[in-house]
Amino acid sequence: MTISDTPSESDLRWSQVLNRAGGDFVYAVRSTGVYCRPSCPSRRPKRENVGFYAGPDQAEAAGFRPCRRCHPRGVALEQANAALIDAACRRIEAAEAPVRLKDLAAEIGLSPFYLHRLFRARTGLTPKEWEKAARARRLRAGLAQGSVTGAIHAAGYATASRFYAEAEEVLGMTASAHKSGGAGEEIRFAIAKTRLGALLAAESATGICAISLGDDPAALLGELQRQFPKARLIGDDPGFAARLAQVAALVEAPGGGLDLALDLRGTAFQRQVWQALRQIPPGATLSYARLAEAVGLPKAVRAVAGACAANKLAIAVPCHRILRSDGGLSGYRWGVERKRDLLRREKDGAG
């Protein structure tokens, strides 16, 4: 039941709504079926569609639902908005076809403009960019399992021409090259023992394509085989020994750099992040946020962190120089203790 106000009291409440002021009541909009706080930032309704209620219980008893922008039930605005954007991300990733921003906003219960702004603030990407990244993941999975044509449809591309226009950008190589899994390539590799455990280095015709660290040499080789399932892997090549020695020296002196050609296989965005990592001086560190700023995308912190995690060239592409915003060690593909050791040696001037 609405509050029984005198005309002057009702005018005062309406004035609070118009001025987005605080108040110990909620207002409901009959044309939308939604109730809000007086301070809600949403577009103001017509006065004739508005009724006032003492609180959320009374408004919901009358059949109204809470606003998803001002959250009159008392959920913290930032927390509630984060939940909405997380839901939008899941909706995009589950969609078999591109989702229009207008339709996504309607499902989430926000205006397209407000959704776009919140989405970028939380993820560092626009909904369209998030959709492209999700499509790229489906595409890589589809190419690994079947034909290029099947992967096109599974990834949600409406036409083959659209797919081929985007394939190299999202995969870092042509679709056929990605699907081939290294077919026709020769990858030379070798494994050495270092102070950080086992080291595997591998080289394609372009340059060093893998550097990995671990406790189990067999596991490192298995990872290389999964990376290039159809390539011809050549071990114990005498011609590769000198380059293995250079890579191993980098483990001992991580500040020394690696004067070898690199074969960086990733998306355009990933390669941009990896290049920025290579610009960080030995002994220096950056946060993910500062790295995102360095690539010109200060809001893309999560995407930058994902590119760091996708790096397959330990030390040569020094993702170990990235720390949490509080200065603490974050995760590291090859083990946090190895990361700690590398940073210590660089700061001590070991190389």
Buried (B, 14 or more C-beta within 10 A) or exposed (E): EBBEBEEEEBEEBBEBBEEBEEBEBBBBBBEBEBBBBBBBEBEEBEEEEBBBBEBBEBBBEBEBEBBBBBBBBEEEEEEBBBEBBEBBBEBBBEBEEBBEBEEBBEEBBBBBEBBBEBBBEBBBBBBBBBBBBBBBEBBBEBBEEEEBEEBBBBBBBEEEEEBBEBBBEBBBBEBEBBBBBBEEBBBBBBBBEBEBBBBBBBBBEEBBBBBBBBEEBEEBBEBBBEBBEEBEBBEEBEEBEEBBEBBBBBBEBBBBBBEBEBBBBBBEBBBBBBEBBBEBEBBEBBBBBBBBBBBEBBBBBBBBBBBBEBBBBBBBBBBBBBBEEEEEBBEBBBBEEBBEBBBEBBEEEBB
